[in-house]
Amino acid sequence: MRLPVPILETLSKHYSRLVFSTTLHGYEGSGRGFALRFQKRLKEITPQMRTLHIDQPIRWGKDDPLEQFTLQHLCLTESKSPSPIYDKSAQVQCLIVTGEELSSDHDLLTEVFSLLVTAHYQTKPSDLEMLLNDPLLSILLLKQKQQLLAVALINHEGQLEKQIAEQIYQGKRRLKGHLIAQSLTFHCAQPQATTHKYARIQRIATHPAIQQQGLGKLFIQQIKDWAVKEQFDHLCASFGATLELLRFWHKNQFSTLRIGSSKDKSSGTHSFMVNLPLSERGKQLHKSIKQQFQSQLAVQISRQLSLFDSELIALLLTECCNDNYQHPLLNSYCTGNLPYDFVEHHLIMLIMHSDLSLLDKKQQTLTIQKILQNRSWADICENNLYTGKKQAQNELRNSIKLLTTPYITEE
């Protein structure tokens, strides 16, 4: 049974005694997700955790020749190259390689695919065929002193004929390999979106030994420079939303244009589509879709995202315009003259247009869960350790005062 990482985190916080087990080699998705994503969080949640590793294979005999043949020829064995050492004072090179070049250089192919397997939980054996044969895939390598630091796989999307674009817009046709282009056309009702040229970052992986040193941001800039040179209209990505990932894309000036309405079965998270427009026509389309997305966001949060992580929502709201929304009824609510139900609409508008960094983490959670996610007072009290509805209501009023000061006055 495969359990998504968010469920594993919830279980580890709730129970004091648990045993987690997984298989790594030969099990894409769940096993690698456990090793790359969950174990790091588990150490933070329970620093006293213990780990055990089985060296004797269960599914095959030790040193089984068929298994060794399979692992070697599918490039699933670990690279024999030593872990790279990143020198921040030295230059890095961004190189483009083709599938044909990789097929003729087995050592480089093994190093590249091994890095993808080691550093990205969604890499699976079938990706090897895509890496070697997909004509709409660009492979970018970040190297320094002959060391492979990072790998990015970039899908080429869009530039479809107007007739096909119209069929996609009407929901009559769907093409493989054009994820962002088709979603923006159909879900966002933008028929011209399919005709734009997209560079979608399908995978980006930095070697685990040199992560958290700014290489991701450096690599994104190199990818952006390449995309501009190749005359793409957009640089984009789609990913299962986590705080760490959304912060990464924010730091690189990407904006959210769409959130999937349901959770992905393997990751247990909602899919985010983020975009960085590159051309003038790309910027115009990006602006239109971004305005449309943000105008619908409050409704989506109250429905499909009603149980979404409030900290992720707070980070998402930093993309919205902070224009100090005000209304006289907010003053009456803060001073206790009006009950919550009478000003709910104005509270929603306030939260959607406010800088929530003025609040501490608990206040942010309270305002988002009650005002945007429409959770019950009983649920909020239970999950946020309030003594009762009265205390939670008082804390909410105090939070609204902080967001509206100095725009309201005490009566």
Secondary structure, DSSP 8 states (H G I E B T S, - for coil): ----HHHHHHHHHH-SS-------TT-TTHHHHIIIIIHHHHHHH-TT-------S-SSS-TT-HHHHHHHHHTT-S--SS------TTS--EEEEE-HHHHHT-HHHHHHHHHHHHHH-TT--TTHHHHHHH-TTEEEEEEEETTEEEEEEEEEEEE---HHHHHHHHTTS---TT-HHHHHHHHTTT-GGGGGSEEEEEEEEEE-GGG-SSSHHHHHHHHHHHHHHHTT-SEEEEEEE--HHHHHHHHHTT-EEEEEEEEE-TTT-SEEEEEEEE-SHHHHHHHHHHHHHHHHHHHHHHHTTTTTS-HHHHHHHHTTS-------HHHHHHHTTSS-GGGSHHHHHHHHHTS-GGGS-HHHHHHHIIIIIS---HHHHHHHHT-SSHHHHHHHHHHHHHHHHTTS----
